[in-house]
């Protein structure tokens, strides 16, 4: 993987995941009140940096675990 891609991929992936998950959790917790959009975006802005840090840790671990599982399977 290109050196730049190692940094861009986790940022983009965590952004997509945080965007979708905060939308879901906000809707589950609040339903769809009139201020849903502002509450959702507030949750997203807080969640994305944490999701990004988690992605930088989780992606290499998941890649190694995937390689180990695939090699054991065949």
Helices and strands as residue ranges (DSSP letters): H 5-30, H 36-73
